[in-house]
Amino acid sequence: MTCSYLSEIRMRFRVNPTSFRPHIGTVLVSVASLLGSPQLSMGGSGDEHAERTGAATPPSEVAELIDQLGSESYATRIRARDSLAHLGLQAFDELHIAQYHPDSEIAMTARHLVSSLLVSWSQPSDSDEVREILHEYGARNIDERRSRIERLVELPEHAGLRALIRLTRFETSLDLSRVAALAVMQQEAANDAKTRKQHAEQIRTGLSECQRAAATWLFAYADDLENESYDAERWSQLIAKQRSQLDTASALQTTRDSVLELVRVCVRHAWLSDKVPDALALAKANLDLIPPTTRDLTQACGWAIENGLHPIVLELRDLHRQMFETQPMLLYSAAEALKANGDVQQASQLADQAILIRPLPRDKSAREKLSPNELEETAQAHREIAQELQNRGLFEWSEREFRAIIDHLEIDSSPSVVARDRLALMLSELQRHQEVVDLLTPLIDRIESDDQLKNRLNLQRFSYEEMRSHIQWHLGLLKIQQGDPESAKPMLEKAYQLKPDNIDILISMYQLEQDDPAWTAKVDALLEQSIRRTMQEITSIEVMMKQKARFQPSGFELAKALNQHAWLVSNTKGNYEQALRYSIRSLELKPNDSALLDTCARCYFATGDFKNAVATQRRAIRLTPHSPPMIRQLEAFEAKLRSTQ
């Protein structure tokens, strides 16, 4: 027990430290007795008590009742316990602190009172979505409650803000209270100053006089929102206070993970406020919080790069050089940081070093010395690295990792097939059509001469027809790229015949020059069929979701169907307003999905709302910052918006 904590206890409860006496024989509050009391809710029993008595119970009276929980008199303890149970949320903050009281009798009773409060987590003013998320929240386990917090964060336009503030104050788990507070701070601040000030006031009103650590974070965040600035000194003090508790306080009061997450939120907050030196200084001062494991260091490097804090990666490399030298993704992270700082040559050297770690054997005899599992694991490691590099926009290094698998393994091996397929998708997004054809054609040729391979790939859900369709599609796109649309038409038509559910092929057919009446009529007929099919799918899913069948579609499947229709119509012709409504509805089912936002932006563009098209596309790119198709679409939208202003 720290001196500072004892001082806080003495101040809050006015207890003489010599009077702390355990009373293990005290009968704890039973669930039955609490269930017999009025239901406690936000603005419920506590406020009703205040209304009856004419005023809220003063903190001094609550502190005295908590002190009486440790009385030598059994009757006094029981009266105090019942009074506190009746006060409910009025005594919540004081009871929460009392859970760590030096008197074990007071601490145990306080914990039982806190855990037994019957709290209505939603309020009548909450939206239907919020009430649904918070339904029976208190009856859920820790993991389920954490999931509910994540769902509140995903609601658009800060719709879950009041609920998150409520959870910060009243959540019985201090860990989840911190999660809720950090979730508020991680949300993107509102664009206009008036709304930011409203959110700041909501935070202060919702937290009242709560003294939890998580509440102090939100109070500081509210001040930053209102003042439109980042108070570096205040945040440094709050973090220092949390750090000081790591070695002295109960794990329930603070954890290394929560302090590290607070640091990251503050660093990002500073960075977004254009206070990069403060962001770097705060991050560097707390690097020792990052556990020296491959997973944690890789995650930290990814976070630093995502937030433009490349010097942090190089600092971590200096602190953990041995680990960086043996882990490919750590080396790639350092290479990316060096590249961002303009040191292209050293970045290339580190990338060369990374790909040589755990290499795939070049010759067949060396491969035969490895077991199939060893070969599969090595290839999978390179494939995962390639995909992570692709996600970061490091396409050159990603391609090299993919090709290492393709070049060093037999063409019919599963790792080689998967790598070839994934690389083809990446090259497709980069509009490198000839390379897609060159990559897939040898595999198709091999499949056509090997029925056993075809059957094996079918079992692994690799569609031979889909690969053939991709080749024809990219041959057509190549012809268009070369300025020969007439030659492209039969190739696109063949591609669509092989894979009629790939609406992007149909969109490519529609976007060809409309100077051929026969071609236009053919495409219009196919388009009408496809639009009708997507509408039927939406209707079918909606009907099935209303039924209480055992295996009914999920909201994800409905969002996918809505998005499919909206993407097809917005890129061709049809009811653009309806497509926009469908797209918005898909985002209500799956908020903050970059692909759905990309479609929504296209729908706004189709309706002529270029301003919202640009704004929505930028939101999509913030979530997936290195997607070539999304970036190209944003550039087109911005050009159109500029031309209209």
N, C-alpha and C positions, 0 to 999 in steps of 0.2 A: 504494500500500500504506500503510495507516495505522499509526501508531506502536502503537496498542493491539493491532492484529492481529499485528504483529511480536512484541510482548511475549508474546502468547498462544502463537505458534509457538515462540518460544524456551523458554517455560516447559514446553510440552507435549513438545517434542522435545529439549530441552537442547542446542540447536545454537548454536555460535558464529557470529554473522552474517558474520564474515569468511571462514568456511569454505564458504559457499554457492558451489558450482561446478557449472555445467551440464555434463551428460554426454550430449549429443545422440546419441552413438553407441550408447547403451544399447539393447539389444534389449528391446522391451516384451513383456509376458506374452502369449503366444499363446493363443487360444481353445482350441486343441488341447491345450495343456499343462494348462489348467484343467479341461477335460473329462476328462482322465486322472486328476484327483485325486478324492477322495471327494466325493459330493454334499453341499453345505452346506445346512443347513436350520435353521429355528427350533428350537433345542434339539438340533440335529444334530451335524455334525462338530466344531464348536467345543466343545460339551459332552462329546462322546466323547473329544476330546483331553484335556480337563481330567480326565476320569475315568481315563484311562490314566496320566497323569502325577501324579494325586493332587491337583492344584490347578489353578485357572484361571491362564492366563498373566498375570502382573502387567502393568499399564499401562506400567511403566518398560521392560520387555522389548519390548513392542510399539513404543514410541517409539524405542527403540534400533534395531529392525529398520527402521523407516521412515527413520531417519537414514541407515542403511546403503544405502538405495536410491540415495543420492547419492554413494556412495563412488567414489574414483578406480579402485578395483579392480573389474574386470568380474566376477570370481568372487564377490566379496563382494556385489555388487548382485544377482546371480542367486540366491545363497543366501538373501538377505533377501527377495527377491521370492517365492521358493518357500515360505519359512517363513510369510510373511504369507498366501499363498494357502491354505496348509494350516490356518492358524488360523481362517480364514473369518470368521464373525460375531463371534468374540472380538475381532477387530481392526477391525470395521466402523466404529465411531465414530471411532477415530483415523485410519483411512484416509480417512474422509469429510472430516475437517479438513485432512488432508494434500493433498487435491485443490487447495487454494489456497496450497500451500507456495511460498515465494519461489524455491526451487530448482526450476527448470522440469523437471528430470529426475525429481525426487521427485514433483512434481505430476502429470506425465504418467503415470507408473507407477501412482500411487495411483488416478487416474481409471480406468485400464484395469482394475485389480484390482477396484474397486468395481463397475464396469459388468459385469464378467464373473462375479461370484459367482453360483453356482447356488443360488437360494433357494426353498425350499418355503414358499410364502406362507401356506398353511393348515396347521392343526394337527389331530391326531386328535380333540381335544376340541371342535373347531368343529362347528356344526350343518351339516346337509346344505345349507341355503341359503347359508351362508357359504362352504363348500367349493366349491359351484358357482360363486359369484361370483368366487372367487379362482383358479379353475381356469386354469392357464397365464397367470396375471396378468403375470408378468415378461416374457412374450413379446409383450405388447400394446404398441401405441404410446401416446403420452402422452394423447391424447384418449380412447382406449378405457379406459385405466387410471383416468382421471378419472371416466368413466362408472361404472366398477365401484365407486369410492368413494361415488358418489351412491347406488348401489343398496344399499350397506352401511348408509348413513344411513337409508334408508327402511325397514329391517327393524324390526319392532315390538319394544318393550320392550328397547331397547338391545342387541339380539342381535348387532349388528355391532361393538360397542364394542372388544372385544379385538383384532379384526382392524384396526380403525382405529388403535389404539395401535401395533400392529405396523408398520403402514404409516408412521406418523409417525416411527418410529425407523429403519426399514430401507429405505424407498423411496429409490431412487437419485436421483430427481429431487427437489431441495429444494423446488421449487414444489409438487409433489404431496404432499410431506411436510407442508408448511404447510396444504394443502387438507384433508388427513386430520385434522390437529390442530384446525383451525377447525370441521370437521364434528362432531367430538366436542363442542366447546364450544357449537355451535349447537343440538344436540339438547336437547330439554326434559329438565330434571333429573328424576330419579325423585321420586315423591311422598313416600316415607318416608325418614327420616334413616338408617336401617340400610342401605338399598340405596344411598343416596348415598355412604355411607362405604365400602361394598364397591367401588363404582365408583372412588372415589378411590384405594383400595389397588390395584386392577387397573391404574390408570394408572401408579402409582409402580413396581409390580413389572414391568410391561411395558416401561417406558422404562429401567429400571435406572439407569445413570449416564450416559445419553445427554446430550450437551451441545449438541445442535442448538437453534436458536432456537425451533423449533416445540415441542420437548420442554420447554423452559423455560416456554412458555405453558401446557402441560398440567400441569406440576408446580404452577404457580400456581393453575390451575383446580381441581386435586385438593384443594389446601389450602382453597380457597373452599368446595368441596363438603363437606368434612369439618367446617369451622368454621361452615358455614351463613351465610356473609357474603361480601361483596365487598370485597377489599382494594384500595381505590382507589389508594393510594400505590404499591403494588407494580406494579399494572397500568400506571400512568402511567410508571414507570421502565422497564418492559419495552417500552412503545410508544416512549418517548424513545430507547431504545437502537436499536430498529429504524429509527427516523427518522434517527438519526445515520449509519446505514450507507447511506442512499439515495444520497448524493453521493460516498461514498468506497469502498463495497464493490462487489464484483462483482454483476451483475444476478442471478447464480445464488443469491446469498446472501439477497437481499431485493429486493422490488419494491414500487413505489408501490401497486399493487393489493392486494398481500398485507398491507401495513401498514394500508391503508384498511379492508380487511375485518376485520382484527384490531381496529381501533378500533370498528367497528360491532358486532362480537360483544361487546366489553367494555362498550360503551354499553348494549346490550340486557341484558347480564348485570347491570349496575348498576341498570337500570330495573326488572328483575324482582325485584331485591333491595330495592326501595323506596328506592333511593338516587338519586332523580331529580336533585338538584343536582349530584351527581358525574357522572351520565350527561350532563347538559347541558354541564357544564364540559369534560368530555373531548371531546365532539362539537365544541364551539365551538373548542377549541384545535387541532383538526385539520381544519378546514374547507378549508384551503389544499391538502389532499391531493386534493380533488375537482377533476378537470379541468374547465375552463370551457366545456364543450360542452353543447348542448341535451340530448343523451341522458344524459350523466352527471349533470347538474343535476336533470333530471326524475326519474331513478332515485333520487338522493339525497333529493329532496323526498318521494317516495313512501315511501321507507324511514323517514324522520323522522316522517311522518304516521302510518304503520302502528304505530310505536312510541310514539306520543303525545308526540313531541318537537316540537311545533308551533313553538316559538321558533326552532328551527334553520332552518326554512323561511324565516322572516322575516329571519334573519341572512344566509342565502344571497341573499335578494332585495336586501338592502342592499349586499352585495358585488358582485352581478352585475345591477344594476338595468336596464341597457340590454337584456340578454338576456331578462330577465323581461318587459319591456315589449313584446317582439316575438314571444314564444312562448306560445300559448294555454294549454298544459298547465302551464307555469310560473306563469302568472297564476292559473289555477284552483287550483294548489297553495297559492299565497299567500292566495287567497280562502278556501280551506278552513282554513288556519291561523288567519286572522283570525276566521272564524266560530267556530272552536273556542275562541278566546280571548274570545268574546262581542261582537266588533265586527261585528255583522251588516250594518250599513249599508255600511261600507267593503268588506266581503266581497262584497256585492251589486254594488257599483260595479266591482270588479275582474272579476267574472264577466261583467258587461255589456261590459266592455272586451275580454274574451277572445273572446267570440262574434263580435265585429266584425272580428277579424283574419282576413284572407283570406275575405271574405264571398262567399256565392253571390249572383249577380245576381238582382234581384227581377223585372225585366220580361223578356219574351221576346226583344226586340230586343238587349238587352245579353247575354243568354245565347247568342244566335246569333253574337256576335262572338268567342266562345270556341270553341276546337276541342273535339271530343268528349273527347279525352284530358285537356285542361285541366279540363273540367267534371267528369270522372270523378275526377281526382286531388283536386280541391277538395272534392268530396262525400265521398270516402274519408277525407280528413283530418278532416272534421267527424264522420264516423261513428266513426272510431277514438277521437276525443276523447269522444264520447258513451258509447262502451262502457267506456272507462277511468273516466269519471265514475260510471257505473252500478256498476262493480266497487267503487268507493270509497263507495258508498251515497249519492252526491249526485244523487238521482233527478230533482230539479227542474231542475238544470242539464243533466243528461243528456237529459231529455225535450226541452228547448229546442233542443239541438243536433240531435237527431233531427228535430224538426219544422222546423228551418231547411232541411233537405234536402227534406222532404216538401212544404213550402209553396212552395219556390222552383224546384222542378223538375217537369217533366211527370209525370203519374201513371204513365205507362207506361215511364218511363226506368228502367233497371236500378238506379241509385243510390237512386231514390225507392222502388222496390219493396223493396229490401234494408232501407232505413231503416224503412219501414212495418212490415216483418216483425219486425225487432229491437225496435222500440218496442212492438209488440203483445205480444211475449214479456215485456218488462219490466212493462207495465201488467197483464198476466195475473198475474205474481208479486205485484203490489201489490193484487190483487183489485179492480181497477177495470174491471169486466166491461163496463159500458156503453161505455166509451171504447175497449175492444178491438173491440167490434162496430162502433162508429162509424168506427174506423180502417180495418178490413178490408173493410167492405161496399162502399165506392166502388171499391176495386180489383177485387173480385169482379164487380161490375156491369160494369166496363170489360172484364174478361176474357171475360165471357159474350157480349159484343158484338164481340169482336175475336179471331178464331181465330188470327191471326198472332201476337198477343201471348201467347195461351195456349201456342202451340207454342214460342215463344222462352223463356218462363218454364219450361216443362217441360225444355228443354235445359239450363237453368241450375239444374235440380233444385228448382224451386219448384212444389210440388204444389197444383194447383187444388183437388182434393178435400180436401186437408189444410186449406186455408184455409177452405173451406166448413164443414168439421167444427169448426174453431176457433170460427167464428161461432155455430154451433148450440150448442156446448158452453157458451160464455160467455153466450149468451141463457138457457140453462137455469140456469147458476150465478147469473145476475142474478135470475131468478125465485125461486130458493131464498133468495137474499139478501133479497128483498122479502117473504118469507114465503108464497110460493105454490108449494109443491112439486109439486102436481098439474099445473100448467101446465109445469113444468120437465121432466116425464117424457118427453113426446114429443120434446122438443128434445134431451135427452141421448141418447135412443135413436137419433135421426137422426144425431147427431154420431158415435156409436159405429159405426153402419153405414158411415159415410163413412171412418172411420179406426179399424178394429178392433184395430190394434196399439198404440193409445194407451190403455194400461191405466189412466191417470188418469181417463179418462172413465168406465170401468167402475167404478172406485172411487167416483166421484161418484154413480153410479147405485145402488151398494150402500148408500151412506151416507144415502140418503133414508129417510124414515120407513118402517118395515117393517109398515105396517098394511094393505097391499094384497096379498092372497095371490097374485093373478095377476101383479102386478109382481114380487113376491119370487121366484116360481117362474121367471119369465123371466130375472131377473138371476142367479139361482143357476145356471141352465143355461148362460148366457153365461160366468159365472165359472168353472164347471167346465171348459168348453171352453178358456178362456184359460189356466188353470192347467196343464191337460194339454199345451197347446201349448208353454208355457215349459219344462216338464219334457222334452218331446221335443227341444226345441232344445238344452238342456243336454246331453242324452245324445248327440245328433248331433255336437255340437262335440267332446265328449270322445272319441268314436270316431275322428273325423277327426284329432284331435291325436295319437292313438296311431299313426296311419298315417304313413308317411314320404312323404307326397305332396308335390309341389312347392309347391302352394298350399294349405297347411293353416291352420286358424284359429290365432290367437295367444291368449296368455293374457289379453290385453285383451278379446277377444271372449267368452271363457268367463266372465270376471269380469262383463261386461255382462249376459250371459244369467242368471247366478246372481243378480245384483242385481235383474233384472227380476222373476224369480220371487219373491224374498224381499220385494220392495216390494209386489207384488200381494197375496200371502198375508197379510202382516203388517197390511195396511190393510183386509182383508176377513175371510175365514175360511179355515181349512185347518190344516195341520200347522205350527204356529208354531215348534216346536222345530227342525224340519227347515229352515224358512225362516231361522232364526237361524244354523244350521250353514252354510247356503249363503252367507249374508251374510258370515260370518266368513271363509269360504273365498275369497270375492271380494276381501276386504281382504288376504288373504295373497298374492293375485295382483297386486293394485294397492294397496299400503300407502299410508296417508295421503291417500286420495282423499275429498274432503269429501262428495261425493254418495253414495259407498258407506258412509261413516260415518253419514250421515243415515239411510240404510236400516237399517243395523245398530242404530241407536238405536231406530227404530220396531219392529224385531224384538224387542229387549229389552223394550220397552213391551208388546208383544203377549203375551209370555210372563209378564208380571207383575213383571219385574225392573226396577222404576222407578228404582232407584239407578243401575244401569248404563246405563239409557236416558238419564238426565240427563247422566251423565259422558261418554258417547259423543257425545251431541248437542253438548255443549260443545266436544269435540275437533273436530267438524265445523265449528262456527262459528268456532273459532280459525283454521281454514284459509280459510273463506269468511265473513268477519265481517259482511257486509252483505246476506246473502240473506234476503229477507222470509219465504219459506216455512220456512226453517230456524229463524229466530228465533221464528216462530209455533209451530213444533213444540216448541221448547225451553220456551217459556212454558207450553204445555199439559202437558208432562212434569213440569215443576217444580211446577205446581199440583197434579197428581196425587200427586207424591211428598210434598208438604206435607200433603195430606189424609190420607195413610196414616201419618204420623208422630205 
